């Protein structure tokens, strides 16, 4: 399809100039562009297809960047990018050096805030809104948040705080799965239709202004009418949770009807109180495979558009973790699995159907998940919380306060540990080692191979302590038949240089050791470090530590301290990610960039030998 309309849109002002027939064509072209690009690059498909008309309506009703529009998580912002001058670069989305799959202020003035993690849009938008009012700037702020993100507690913190103010701060609830408030009966539907008509609100504003001008009694009449209206609304309509928080509630409205949404958005701007506009959308709209199975097409690898199929993939670490947990649960009825809205992503689909009474999806609520797991452990269960590394960051306080202080045997299965690739800075799992190893009573394992992952999950299931098993996204880099049952594995080839590492990078180091005169130590239990290890490493002339994580606070620094305390007089070097966020790129490219691939490790050894 020729992008005859989309190709002419360079800013939101261009969207405002289009008539209804052109808008329909524009939406068709946007969907085609998103499907074509995601099929090639991978990315978030269903969420973006469901918000095409919603985004068009937002940009017709509001004036970005004067009006700040923040998409919660940002995985549904592809249409926003296409309408804000990034059509020519859209083919580069989620590629190295290309557009981000989320909102990034460095890309465009129309992206007011970095997004990537859930449930923060209300807080961020409200902060921007208040800053505008303090500075005397024009414009409002709009938080676009999905019903899924509303399962995160931070959303309610922002909702509670913003509900107490006066002003036209706006929240758009994108409801594509469940209804937040249940409306009952024909009278309710009639009132809903009435409340969604701009003429109703304009009439209400006009009457209020006229009454306010009547001396002495005008405000009293206004208040009387308001109270009577509220009385009957509560009888027939059932007040929504948002009205209880102090918001003007508008909707629900068809999230694929641009005209209706645009009218409500403009009405909301006229209120001197915060508003929630409830829109109903169909996730995956316009692509039959995504509509019928939206969960399967939330985040996808490159796929065939005609069949909807991705190339048959190999088993992943997530698959092995889920399979192993099912096997353990069959053997032990105390084993439970907890996830924060990531059942498929963490490989727990089979567990969720086989052991329903021991499976808990708590929604996008990592803080609650950690403490809930602590409660399960306190009650005698063996809880495994399967979570992406970058999302576990949100439960740091709960790990310390609710798990570690009591030394409860909660088990963390930390998926997507290390570099994850195209999702970029907000999703790289490179911080967990630094923050987990600062917590007393924590035990951390970082397997390299599928068989080792299974072994470590079985090991921690019988451990009475707080444990974490971290593993990378995707497939193992190789395999070997070494014994990883001890805290560390030593391959002693030379007394000159020894490389110490852990996780998937060991596979590359092992390959290097076959061609180079170098010894290798693989840390199987990376924390606490085995007390024997510094004595063993002290005998080498040079120790090189390679770590797929942040250098500061990492295992490499901890080992350096331990070696110095044990009288090490040789040279010590750490290769790690040092003081920066890892940008989007393929995992292969990123590993090479940071010197974790086979060729880079060989070059590191040659440089050391030349010294």
C-alpha positions in Angstrom: 0.0 0.0 0.0 1.3 3.4 -1.0 1.6 5.6 2.1 -0.2 8.5 0.4 -1.5 10.0 3.6 1.1 8.8 6.2 3.9 10.0 3.9 2.6 13.6 4.2 2.3 13.6 8.0 5.4 15.3 9.5 3.9 16.6 12.7 0.6 16.5 14.8 -0.4 19.7 13.0 -0.7 17.7 9.8 -3.0 15.2 11.5 -5.4 18.0 12.5 -5.8 19.0 8.8 -7.2 15.7 7.7 -10.9 14.9 7.1 -12.7 11.8 8.3 -12.1 9.8 5.1 -8.4 10.7 5.1 -8.2 9.7 8.8 -9.5 6.2 8.0 -6.9 5.8 5.2 -4.2 7.1 7.6 -5.1 4.5 10.2 -5.0 1.7 7.6 -1.6 2.9 6.4 -0.3 3.1 10.0 -1.3 -0.5 10.7 0.3 -1.7 7.5 3.5 0.1 8.4 3.6 -1.3 11.9 2.9 -4.9 10.8 5.5 -4.7 8.0 8.2 -3.2 10.3 7.6 -5.5 13.3 7.5 -8.5 11.0 11.1 -7.5 10.0 12.5 -6.1 13.2 10.5 -7.8 15.9 8.9 -5.7 18.6 5.5 -5.0 20.3 2.7 -5.7 17.8 -0.7 -6.2 19.5 -0.4 -3.2 21.8 0.5 -0.9 19.0 -2.2 -2.1 16.6 -4.8 -1.5 19.3 -3.9 2.1 19.9 -3.8 3.5 16.3 -7.1 5.5 16.4 -6.5 6.4 20.1 -3.2 8.0 19.2 -4.6 9.8 16.2 -7.4 11.2 18.3 -4.9 12.4 21.0 -2.9 14.3 18.5 -6.0 15.9 17.0 -7.3 17.0 20.4 -4.1 18.1 22.0 -1.1 20.1 20.9 2.2 18.1 21.4 4.8 19.1 22.6 3.0 21.9 24.4 0.7 19.3 25.8 2.9 16.5 27.2 1.6 13.0 26.2 3.2 10.1 28.0 2.4 6.5 27.0 2.8 4.2 30.0 5.6 1.6 29.3 5.8 3.1 25.8 5.4 -0.2 24.0 2.3 1.2 22.3 4.0 4.4 21.0 4.7 3.3 17.5 1.8 5.3 16.0 2.9 8.3 18.1 6.4 8.0 16.5 4.9 7.9 13.0 2.8 11.0 13.6 5.6 13.1 15.1 8.1 13.3 12.2 9.7 9.8 12.5 8.1 8.0 9.5 11.3 8.1 7.5 13.3 6.4 10.3 10.6 4.0 11.4 12.2 1.1 9.6 15.1 1.4 12.0 13.1 0.9 15.1 14.7 -1.4 17.7 17.9 -1.7 15.6 21.4 -0.6 16.6 21.5 3.2 16.2 17.9 3.3 15.2 14.6 4.5 16.8 13.8 3.1 20.2 10.9 0.8 20.8 9.8 3.1 23.6 9.6 6.9 24.2 12.9 8.7 24.3 13.3 12.5 24.7 16.6 12.2 22.9 14.7 11.2 19.8 12.0 13.9 19.7 10.6 16.8 21.5 7.2 14.9 21.4 8.6 12.3 23.8 8.5 14.2 27.1 9.7 11.3 29.3 11.8 8.1 29.1 9.5 5.1 29.2 10.0 1.3 29.4 8.8 0.1 32.7 5.1 0.0 33.8 2.8 2.1 35.9 4.8 5.4 36.1 3.0 7.5 33.6 0.5 9.2 36.0 3.3 10.2 38.4 5.5 11.5 35.6 2.7 13.3 33.7 1.4 14.9 37.0 4.9 16.1 37.8 5.2 17.7 34.3 1.8 19.2 34.7 2.6 20.8 38.0 5.9 22.1 36.7 4.0 23.8 33.9 1.6 25.5 36.3 4.5 26.7 38.5 6.4 28.1 35.5 3.3 29.7 34.0 3.6 27.6 30.8 0.6 26.8 28.7 -0.6 23.3 28.1 -1.6 20.2 30.0 -0.3 16.7 30.5 -1.9 13.5 29.5 -1.0 10.0 30.9 -2.1 7.2 28.6 -2.2 4.0 30.7 -3.5 0.5 30.0 -5.6 -1.6 32.3 -2.6 -4.0 32.7 -0.4 -1.2 34.0 -3.2 -0.3 36.5 -2.3 -3.5 38.3 0.9 -1.8 39.4 0.7 0.0 42.8 2.6 3.1 41.6 -0.4 3.9 39.3 -2.6 4.3 42.4 -0.1 6.3 44.2 -0.1 8.8 41.3 -3.8 8.6 41.0 -4.3 9.4 44.7 -1.9 12.3 44.6 -3.2 14.0 41.4 -6.8 13.6 42.4 -6.6 16.3 45.1 -5.6 19.1 42.7 -7.6 21.6 40.6 -6.8 21.8 36.9 -7.3 19.9 33.7 -4.8 17.1 34.2 -5.9 14.1 32.1 -5.6 10.3 32.4 -6.6 8.2 29.4 -7.4 4.6 30.5 -6.8 2.3 27.5 -8.9 -0.7 28.5 -8.2 -3.6 26.1 -8.8 -6.6 28.4 -11.2 -5.9 31.4 -13.6 -3.2 32.5 -12.3 -1.2 35.5 -15.8 -0.2 36.6 -18.9 -2.3 35.9 -21.9 -0.4 34.5 -25.2 -2.1 35.0 -28.6 -1.7 33.2 -30.2 0.3 30.4 -30.5 3.5 32.5 -26.7 3.3 33.1 -26.1 2.9 29.4 -28.4 5.9 28.6 -26.6 8.1 31.1 -23.2 7.0 29.6 -24.3 8.0 26.1 -25.5 11.3 27.4 -22.3 12.0 29.4 -20.2 11.2 26.3 -21.9 13.9 24.2 -20.0 17.2 24.0 -23.3 19.1 23.8 -24.2 17.8 27.3 -21.0 19.1 28.8 -21.1 22.4 26.9 -24.7 23.0 28.2 -23.6 22.1 31.7 -20.7 24.6 31.5 -23.0 27.3 30.1 -25.7 26.9 32.8 -23.0 27.0 35.5 -21.6 30.2 34.2 -25.1 31.8 34.0 -26.0 30.8 37.5 -22.6 31.9 38.9 -23.5 35.5 37.8 -26.7 35.6 39.9 -25.9 37.6 43.1 -26.2 35.9 46.4 -28.0 32.7 45.3 -26.3 31.7 42.1 -23.6 29.5 43.8 -26.1 28.0 46.1 -28.3 26.9 43.1 -25.2 25.5 41.3 -24.3 23.4 44.4 -27.9 22.2 44.8 -28.1 21.1 41.1 -24.7 19.4 41.5 -25.7 17.5 44.6 -29.0 16.3 43.0 -27.1 15.2 39.9 -24.6 13.3 42.0 -27.5 11.6 44.0 -29.2 10.3 40.9 -25.9 9.4 39.2 -25.0 7.2 42.2 -28.4 5.5 42.0 -28.4 4.7 38.3 -24.8 4.7 37.2 -22.7 3.4 40.1 -19.8 5.7 40.9 -16.5 4.6 39.5 -13.3 4.2 41.5 -11.9 7.3 39.7 -14.7 9.5 40.9 -14.0 8.3 44.4 -10.4 9.5 43.9 -11.7 13.0 42.9 -11.7 12.7 39.1 -14.2 13.6 36.5 -14.9 10.3 34.8 -15.8 10.2 31.0 -16.6 7.1 29.2 -16.4 4.3 28.4 -16.0 5.3 24.7 -15.1 3.3 21.6 -11.3 3.4 21.3 -11.5 3.0 17.6 -13.9 6.0 17.0 -11.6 9.0 16.5 -14.5 11.5 16.5 -16.0 10.3 19.8 -12.6 10.2 21.5 -11.6 13.6 20.2 -14.8 15.1 21.5 -14.2 13.8 25.0 -10.6 14.8 25.1 -11.6 18.4 24.3 -14.3 18.3 26.9 -11.8 17.1 29.5 -9.6 20.1 28.8 -12.4 22.4 29.9 -12.8 21.0 33.3 -11.0 22.6 36.2 -10.4 19.2 37.8 -8.5 16.1 36.7 -10.3 13.7 34.4 -10.1 10.1 33.5 -11.2 9.1 30.0 -12.0 5.4 29.7 -11.5 4.1 26.2 -12.2 0.5 25.1 -9.8 -0.9 22.5 -9.1 -4.2 20.8 -5.6 -5.4 21.2 -4.1 -6.5 17.9 -6.8 -4.8 15.9 -6.4 -5.1 12.1 -4.2 -8.2 12.1 -6.3 -11.4 12.7 -3.5 -13.4 14.3 -2.8 -10.7 16.8 -6.5 -10.1 17.5 -7.3 -13.7 18.2 -4.1 -14.3 20.4 -3.0 -10.9 21.6 -0.8 -12.4 24.3 1.2 -14.3 21.7 1.7 -11.1 19.7 2.5 -8.7 22.5 6.3 -8.8 22.0 7.3 -10.8 19.0 10.4 -11.8 17.1 10.4 -11.3 13.3 7.6 -13.3 11.7 5.9 -14.2 8.5 3.0 -11.8 7.9 0.9 -14.3 5.8 1.0 -17.1 8.4 1.7 -15.2 11.6 4.5 -17.7 12.4 8.0 -17.0 13.6 10.8 -19.3 12.6 10.8 -22.4 14.8 13.1 -21.6 17.6 15.4 -23.6 19.8 14.7 -24.1 23.5 15.5 -21.1 25.7 16.7 -20.7 29.3 13.1 -19.6 30.1 11.8 -22.9 28.7 14.2 -24.9 30.8 13.4 -23.0 33.9 9.7 -23.5 33.5 10.1 -27.2 32.7 12.4 -27.8 35.7 10.0 -26.0 38.0 7.2 -28.2 36.8 9.2 -31.3 37.5 10.1 -30.1 41.0 6.5 -29.2 41.8 5.4 -32.7 40.9 7.9 -34.0 43.4 7.2 -31.5 46.1 3.7 -30.1 46.8 5.1 -27.1 48.6 6.7 -25.6 45.5 4.9 -22.5 44.2 5.5 -20.2 41.2 4.9 -16.5 41.3 5.1 -14.1 38.3 4.3 -10.4 37.7 2.3 -10.6 34.5 5.0 -12.5 32.7 3.7 -16.1 32.6 4.7 -16.7 29.0 7.9 -14.6 29.1 9.3 -16.6 32.1 8.3 -20.0 30.8 5.6 -20.6 33.4 2.7 -21.4 31.0 2.7 -25.1 31.7 3.1 -24.6 35.4 0.1 -22.2 35.4 -2.2 -24.9 34.0 -0.8 -28.0 35.7 -0.5 -26.5 39.2 -3.2 -23.8 39.3 -3.5 -23.7 43.0 0.2 -23.1 43.4 0.6 -20.6 40.6 0.2 -16.9 41.2 0.2 -14.1 38.6 0.0 -11.0 40.7 -0.1 -8.5 37.8 2.5 -5.8 37.2 3.4 -5.5 40.9 6.9 -6.7 41.5 7.0 -5.1 45.0 3.9 -7.1 46.0 5.3 -10.2 44.3 8.4 -10.2 46.5 6.6 -9.7 49.7 3.9 -12.1 48.8 6.6 -14.7 48.1 8.0 -13.9 51.5 4.6 -14.6 53.0 4.4 -17.9 51.2 7.8 -18.8 52.6 6.8 -17.8 56.1 3.8 -20.1 55.7 6.0 -23.1 54.9 5.9 -23.0 51.1 8.8 -22.9 48.7 8.1 -19.9 46.4 9.9 -19.3 43.2 9.4 -15.7 41.9 10.2 -15.8 38.1 11.0 -12.2 37.0 13.0 -10.3 34.4 16.2 -8.9 35.9 15.3 -5.3 35.0 11.9 -5.6 36.6 13.2 -7.1 39.8 14.9 -3.7 40.4 11.5 -2.4 41.5 11.4 -4.8 44.4 14.8 -4.0 46.0 13.4 -2.7 49.3 11.2 -5.7 49.6 14.1 -8.1 49.0 15.9 -6.4 51.9 13.1 -5.7 54.3 10.7 -8.6 53.8 13.0 -11.4 52.7 16.7 -10.9 53.8 16.2 -9.6 57.3 14.1 -12.6 58.2 16.3 -14.9 56.0 13.2 -16.4 54.4 13.9 -19.1 51.7 12.4 -17.2 48.8 13.8 -18.3 45.4 14.3 -15.8 42.6 14.5 -17.0 39.1 16.0 -14.0 37.4 15.3 -14.2 33.7 16.9 -11.9 31.0 20.0 -11.4 33.2 22.8 -9.7 31.3 22.5 -8.0 28.0 19.1 -8.5 26.4 19.4 -6.7 23.1 16.9 -4.6 21.1 14.7 -3.4 24.0 17.6 -1.2 25.1 18.6 0.7 28.2 15.4 0.2 30.3 15.5 -3.6 29.9 19.1 -4.6 30.1 19.6 -7.0 33.0 23.1 -5.8 34.0 22.4 -4.4 37.5 21.1 -7.3 39.5 24.5 -8.7 40.6 25.6 -5.3 42.0 22.4 -4.8 44.1 21.8 -8.4 45.1 25.3 -9.0 46.4 25.0 -6.0 48.7 22.2 -7.8 50.6 23.2 -10.0 53.6 21.9 -13.6 53.5 21.6 -13.6 49.7 23.0 -16.5 47.7 23.4 -16.0 43.9 24.0 -18.6 41.2 24.6 -17.8 37.5 24.6 -20.9 35.3 26.0 -21.0 31.7 24.2 -24.0 30.3 20.8 -25.5 30.3 21.9 -28.6 32.3 23.5 -26.3 34.9 20.4 -24.2 35.2 18.3 -27.3 35.9 20.9 -28.4 38.5 20.9 -25.1 40.2 17.1 -24.7 40.4 16.9 -28.2 41.9 19.7 -27.2 44.4 18.0 -24.1 45.6 14.6 -25.8 46.0 16.1 -27.8 48.9 18.1 -24.8 50.3 16.7 -23.2 53.4 18.2 -19.8 52.5 17.4 -16.8 50.3 18.6 -17.7 46.8 18.7 -16.2 43.3 19.4 -18.1 40.1 20.1 -15.7 37.2 20.2 -16.7 33.5 20.3 -14.9 30.2 17.7 -14.4 27.5 17.6 -16.9 24.7 19.7 -20.0 24.1 22.9 -21.4 25.5 26.0 -20.4 23.5 27.5 -23.9 23.6 27.7 -27.0 25.9 30.3 -29.0 27.8 30.5 -31.9 30.2 32.4 -30.3 33.1 31.3 -30.6 36.7 29.6 -27.5 38.0 28.4 -28.9 41.3 31.0 -27.1 43.5 31.1 -23.3 44.1 33.6 -22.9 41.3 35.2 -25.0 38.6 39.0 -24.6 37.8 40.6 -25.5 34.5 44.3 -25.2 35.3 46.3 -24.8 32.1 48.9 -22.2 33.1 50.2 -20.4 36.2 50.7 -17.1 34.2 47.2 -15.9 33.4 43.8 -17.0 34.7 40.4 -15.7 33.5 37.7 -15.7 36.1 34.1 -15.4 34.9 30.5 -16.6 35.3 27.3 -17.0 33.4 27.1 -17.4 29.6 30.4 -15.6 29.0 32.1 -18.7 30.4 31.2 -20.5 27.1 33.3 -18.0 25.1 36.1 -18.1 27.6 36.2 -21.9 27.5 36.5 -21.7 23.7 39.4 -19.2 24.0 41.2 -21.5 26.5 41.4 -24.3 24.0 43.7 -22.2 21.8 45.4 -20.0 24.4 47.8 -20.9 27.2 45.4 -19.6 29.9 43.7 -21.0 33.0 40.0 -20.5 33.7 37.9 -20.3 36.8 34.1 -20.5 36.4 32.1 -19.2 39.3 29.1 -21.5 39.7 28.0 -19.8 42.9 28.9 -16.2 42.3 28.0 -14.9 45.8 29.2 -15.3 48.5 32.6 -16.0 46.9 34.1 -19.2 48.1 36.8 -18.4 50.8 39.2 -20.8 49.2 39.3 -19.0 45.8 41.6 -16.0 46.7 44.2 -18.4 48.0 44.1 -20.4 44.7 44.2 -17.2 42.5 47.0 -15.7 44.5 49.4 -18.2 42.8 48.8 -16.7 39.3 50.8 -13.8 37.9 47.8 -12.1 36.2 44.1 -12.4 37.0 41.5 -11.2 34.4 37.9 -11.0 35.5 35.3 -10.8 32.7 31.8 -9.9 33.9 28.6 -9.3 31.8 27.3 -6.7 34.2 28.0 -3.4 35.8 31.6 -3.1 37.1 30.9 -1.0 40.1 29.7 -3.3 42.9 30.2 -6.3 40.7 31.8 -9.7 41.6 35.0 -8.5 39.9 35.4 -5.7 42.4 34.5 -8.0 45.4 37.1 -10.6 44.3 39.7 -7.8 43.9 39.2 -6.8 47.5 39.4 -10.4 48.7 42.7 -11.0 46.7 44.3 -7.9 48.1 43.4 -9.0 51.6 45.1 -12.3 50.9 48.4 -10.8 49.8 48.0 -11.0 46.0 51.0 -9.3 44.3 50.2 -10.0 40.7 48.2 -7.9 38.3 44.4 -7.7 38.3 42.1 -6.5 35.5 38.3 -6.3 35.3 36.5 -6.2 31.9 32.8 -5.2 32.6 30.3 -2.5 31.7 31.7 0.6 33.3 29.4 3.5 34.2 27.0 3.5 31.3 23.6 2.3 30.2 23.7 -0.3 27.4 21.9 0.9 24.3 19.7 -1.1 22.0 21.5 -3.5 19.6 21.5 -7.2 19.0 22.9 -9.3 21.8 25.7 -10.5 19.5 26.7 -6.9 18.6 26.6 -5.7 22.3 28.7 -8.6 23.5 31.3 -7.7 20.9 31.1 -4.0 21.7 31.9 -4.7 25.4 34.6 -7.2 24.6 32.8 -10.4 25.7 32.9 -12.3 22.5 35.6 -14.9 21.6 37.7 -12.6 19.3 37.7 -9.8 21.8 38.8 -12.1 24.6 41.7 -13.4 22.5 42.7 -9.8 21.7 42.6 -9.0 25.4 45.0 -11.9 26.1 47.4 -10.9 23.3 47.5 -7.4 24.7 48.3 -8.7 28.1 51.0 -11.0 26.8 52.6 -8.0 25.0 53.0 -6.1 28.2 
